[in-house]
Each structure stands twice: as structure tokens, then as C-alpha cells.
Amino acid sequence: MSEPAQDHSWSRRESGEVGVRSKGSPGRPRLSSAQIARLKRELERGRLVHGRADQRWTLARVKTLIGRLFHVS
């Protein structure tokens, strides 16, 4: 038996479409354009270079890489 779809209409009624949009992560530092470019290059170098030979890039691993590269948490 499948589960019923969630009803988010209450949220739209309260705040409209804007009310259901993500507001992003509060309080976290944002990377500059140069840092994002460097992060892309590092990710393209591959997992093996960063000690992840048999695993995929997960959000947690990308977060760890960002912390190591740019000294942010």
C-alpha cells in the first residue's frame, strides 16, 4: 500500500509560494567565486587524490573537503 502524498497546502495558504521556498542555510559562510572555482577543480581531480578511492562524493565528504581547503566549518 502506498503512502498518501503530503499536503503542503497549509504552508502555501499561510505564506504563499514564497513561504515554501528554501531560505538557505543560516549562519554558514558562503564561498567566493574563486573558492568555488577551486573547489570544482579539486572535485574534478577525483576522489583518489583526496583519499576516497572506493567511495562517491557525498554531501558530507564535500563539506569536509571545503573545510580542509578553505578552513571553514
NUGU-994222 format. One record per residue (C-alpha): residue number from 1; x, y, z. Coordinates in nm, 4 decimals, m for minus. Layout:
N
<NUM; <X; Y; Z>>;
...
end
This chain:
73
<1; <0.0000; 0.0000; 0.0000>>;
<2; <0.1463; 0.3374; m0.0954>>;
<3; <0.1598; 0.6287; 0.1433>>;
<4; <m0.0627; 0.9287; 0.0734>>;
<5; <0.1001; 1.2390; m0.0694>>;
<6; <0.1838; 1.5046; 0.1854>>;
<7; <m0.0425; 1.8067; 0.1920>>;
<8; <0.1626; 2.1246; 0.1955>>;
<9; <m0.1333; 2.3463; 0.1110>>;
<10; <m0.1413; 2.4875; 0.4646>>;
<11; <0.2042; 2.6368; 0.4110>>;
<12; <0.1051; 2.7963; 0.0817>>;
<13; <m0.2080; 2.9412; 0.2397>>;
<14; <m0.0048; 3.0918; 0.5208>>;
<15; <0.2798; 3.2422; 0.3195>>;
<16; <0.2082; 3.1875; m0.0479>>;
<17; <0.4628; 3.0220; m0.2777>>;
<18; <0.7411; 3.2263; m0.1179>>;
<19; <0.6656; 3.0584; 0.2139>>;
<20; <0.7638; 2.7142; 0.0872>>;
<21; <1.0905; 2.8162; m0.0772>>;
<22; <1.4186; 2.7314; 0.0900>>;
<23; <1.5793; 3.0210; 0.2663>>;
<24; <1.9214; 2.8549; 0.2584>>;
<25; <2.1427; 2.7612; 0.5478>>;
<26; <2.1512; 3.0386; 0.8043>>;
<27; <2.4826; 3.1349; 0.9545>>;
<28; <2.7072; 2.9370; 0.7239>>;
<29; <2.9852; 3.1161; 0.5394>>;
<30; <2.9497; 3.1363; 0.1644>>;
<31; <3.2364; 3.0675; m0.0725>>;
<32; <3.3669; 3.3326; m0.3069>>;
<33; <3.3666; 3.2769; m0.6836>>;
<34; <3.7380; 3.1980; m0.6700>>;
<35; <3.6839; 2.9427; m0.3931>>;
<36; <3.4004; 2.7759; m0.5849>>;
<37; <3.6248; 2.7538; m0.8928>>;
<38; <3.8984; 2.5928; m0.6819>>;
<39; <3.6512; 2.3507; m0.5250>>;
<40; <3.5326; 2.2443; m0.8726>>;
<41; <3.8935; 2.1839; m0.9806>>;
<42; <3.9607; 1.9766; m0.6693>>;
<43; <3.6466; 1.7690; m0.7213>>;
<44; <3.7453; 1.7116; m1.0846>>;
<45; <4.0863; 1.5852; m0.9721>>;
<46; <3.8991; 1.2910; m0.8307>>;
<47; <3.8305; 1.1077; m0.5118>>;
<48; <4.1580; 0.9150; m0.5116>>;
<49; <4.3604; 1.2361; m0.4756>>;
<50; <4.1566; 1.3158; m0.1662>>;
<51; <4.1723; 0.9678; m0.0148>>;
<52; <3.8353; 0.8370; m0.1333>>;
<53; <3.9285; 0.5630; m0.3804>>;
<54; <3.6202; 0.3458; m0.3488>>;
<55; <3.3505; 0.5898; m0.2459>>;
<56; <3.1405; 0.8543; m0.4176>>;
<57; <3.1416; 1.2203; m0.3316>>;
<58; <2.8700; 1.2631; m0.0715>>;
<59; <2.7488; 1.5903; 0.0722>>;
<60; <2.9317; 1.5138; 0.3963>>;
<61; <3.2584; 1.4458; 0.2103>>;
<62; <3.2284; 1.7614; 0.0016>>;
<63; <3.1661; 1.9552; 0.3234>>;
<64; <3.4806; 1.8021; 0.4753>>;
<65; <3.6808; 1.8918; 0.1635>>;
<66; <3.5539; 2.2511; 0.1810>>;
<67; <3.6631; 2.2677; 0.5438>>;
<68; <4.0087; 2.1367; 0.4609>>;
<69; <4.0599; 2.3631; 0.1599>>;
<70; <3.9214; 2.6864; 0.2989>>;
<71; <3.9402; 2.6371; 0.6773>>;
<72; <3.5683; 2.6809; 0.7274>>;
<73; <3.3246; 2.4544; 0.9060>>;
end
